[in-house]
C-alpha cells in the first residue's frame, strides 16, 4: 500500500475492500440509516472493530442481513470481495477462534 492509501483508509469511517481482498474484523452490531444513493430508502450500517477503530460498512443485501442476523456482537467475521461495480459479490464467513 502507498502512504496516501494508508492515510485515506485510516482516516475513513468506512471499511474499504478491494476486489479479491479479504478482511478479518470483529462484528459490533448494526443500525438502520438512510440510503446515501436513495434517501427515500433505508439501508443497514454494519459496525466493526478494525485495528482498534470503529468502522462502518453499508450494505442493503438481504443475504448479508440474514448472515449477520446469526452473528453475535464481538464475534470475528471474514468478508471477501469478488468483482467490481454492479458485479460485486461478498463472501461472508463467521470465524470461530
MOQUI-V939819 format. One record per residue. N is the residue number from 0. RES is the residue in one small letter. OMEGA is omega in radians with two decimals (none if undefined). NEAR is the number of other ideal C-beta (glycine too) atoms within 8 Angstrom. D_CENTER is the distance of its C-alpha to the mean C-alpha in Angstrom with 1 decimal. Layout:
# MOQUI-V939819
n=N res=RES omega=OMEGA near=NEAR d_center=D_CENTER
n=N res=RES omega=OMEGA near=NEAR d_center=D_CENTER
This chain:
# MOQUI-V939819
n=0 res=x omega=3.07 near=4 d_center=19.7
n=1 res=x omega=-3.11 near=5 d_center=21.9
n=2 res=x omega=-3.14 near=5 d_center=22.5
n=3 res=x omega=3.09 near=6 d_center=21.3
n=4 res=x omega=3.09 near=8 d_center=17.9
n=5 res=x omega=-3.14 near=9 d_center=17.7
n=6 res=x omega=-3.13 near=8 d_center=18.8
n=7 res=x omega=-3.14 near=8 d_center=16.4
n=8 res=x omega=-3.10 near=9 d_center=13.3
n=9 res=x omega=-3.13 near=7 d_center=14.9
n=10 res=x omega=3.13 near=5 d_center=15.8
n=11 res=x omega=3.06 near=9 d_center=12.7
n=12 res=x omega=-3.12 near=5 d_center=11.0
n=13 res=x omega=3.03 near=8 d_center=7.7
n=14 res=x omega=3.09 near=12 d_center=5.9
n=15 res=x omega=3.12 near=6 d_center=7.6
n=16 res=x omega=3.13 near=10 d_center=8.0
n=17 res=x omega=3.09 near=6 d_center=11.6
n=18 res=x omega=3.13 near=8 d_center=13.5
n=19 res=x omega=-3.11 near=6 d_center=14.4
n=20 res=x omega=3.05 near=8 d_center=12.2
n=21 res=x omega=3.04 near=8 d_center=10.6
n=22 res=x omega=3.01 near=10 d_center=8.8
n=23 res=x omega=-3.02 near=7 d_center=10.2
n=24 res=x omega=-3.10 near=12 d_center=8.9
n=25 res=x omega=3.13 near=10 d_center=10.3
n=26 res=x omega=-3.12 near=15 d_center=9.2
n=27 res=x omega=3.13 near=9 d_center=11.1
n=28 res=x omega=-3.09 near=7 d_center=11.1
n=29 res=x omega=2.98 near=8 d_center=10.5
n=30 res=x omega=3.07 near=7 d_center=12.8
n=31 res=x omega=3.08 near=7 d_center=14.1
n=32 res=x omega=3.06 near=9 d_center=14.3
n=33 res=x omega=3.08 near=7 d_center=16.3
n=34 res=x omega=-3.09 near=12 d_center=15.0
n=35 res=x omega=-3.09 near=6 d_center=15.4
n=36 res=x omega=3.11 near=3 d_center=17.1
n=37 res=x omega=-3.00 near=5 d_center=19.2
n=38 res=x omega=3.05 near=6 d_center=20.0
n=39 res=x omega=-3.11 near=4 d_center=22.1
n=40 res=x omega=3.06 near=8 d_center=19.1
n=41 res=x omega=3.02 near=7 d_center=16.3
n=42 res=x omega=3.14 near=12 d_center=12.6
n=43 res=x omega=3.02 near=14 d_center=10.2
n=44 res=x omega=3.09 near=11 d_center=8.2
n=45 res=x omega=-3.08 near=13 d_center=6.2
n=46 res=x omega=-3.11 near=11 d_center=7.5
n=47 res=x omega=3.00 near=14 d_center=7.3
n=48 res=x omega=-3.09 near=9 d_center=10.4
n=49 res=x omega=3.13 near=11 d_center=10.3
n=50 res=x omega=3.09 near=3 d_center=14.0
n=51 res=x omega=3.13 near=4 d_center=15.3
n=52 res=x omega=3.02 near=7 d_center=13.4
n=53 res=x omega=-3.14 near=9 d_center=11.2
n=54 res=x omega=-3.04 near=13 d_center=8.1
n=55 res=x omega=3.03 near=11 d_center=6.1
n=56 res=x omega=3.13 near=10 d_center=3.5
n=57 res=x omega=-3.08 near=12 d_center=6.5
n=58 res=x omega=-3.11 near=9 d_center=7.4
n=59 res=x omega=-3.11 near=7 d_center=11.1
n=60 res=x omega=3.06 near=7 d_center=11.7
n=61 res=x omega=3.12 near=5 d_center=14.1
n=62 res=x omega=3.12 near=6 d_center=13.4
n=63 res=x omega=3.12 near=12 d_center=9.8
n=64 res=x omega=3.12 near=9 d_center=11.5
n=65 res=x omega=3.10 near=8 d_center=14.3
n=66 res=x omega=-3.06 near=9 d_center=12.4
n=67 res=x omega=3.05 near=12 d_center=10.8
n=68 res=x omega=-3.12 near=6 d_center=14.3
n=69 res=x omega=-3.09 near=6 d_center=15.7
n=70 res=x omega=3.13 near=9 d_center=13.6
n=71 res=x omega=3.07 near=5 d_center=15.3
n=72 res=x omega=-3.14 near=6 d_center=14.2
n=73 res=x omega=3.14 near=6 d_center=14.6
n=74 res=x omega=3.12 near=10 d_center=14.0
n=75 res=x omega=3.10 near=10 d_center=12.3
n=76 res=x omega=3.07 near=14 d_center=9.9
n=77 res=x omega=3.10 near=11 d_center=9.5
n=78 res=x omega=3.11 near=14 d_center=7.2
n=79 res=x omega=3.13 near=12 d_center=9.7
n=80 res=x omega=3.07 near=13 d_center=10.0
n=81 res=x omega=3.12 near=9 d_center=13.5
n=82 res=x omega=-3.11 near=8 d_center=15.3
n=83 res=x omega=3.08 near=5 d_center=15.2
n=84 res=x omega=-3.12 near=5 d_center=15.7
n=85 res=x omega=-3.09 near=3 d_center=16.7
n=86 res=x omega=-3.13 near=6 d_center=16.8
n=87 res=x omega=3.02 near=10 d_center=13.1
n=88 res=x omega=3.14 near=7 d_center=12.1
n=89 res=x omega=2.99 near=12 d_center=9.5
n=90 res=x omega=-3.09 near=8 d_center=11.1
n=91 res=x omega=-3.10 near=10 d_center=9.9
n=92 res=x omega=3.04 near=8 d_center=12.2
n=93 res=x omega=-3.13 near=9 d_center=13.3
n=94 res=x omega=3.10 near=9 d_center=15.0
n=95 res=x omega=-3.10 near=3 d_center=18.3
n=96 res=x omega=none near=3 d_center=19.9
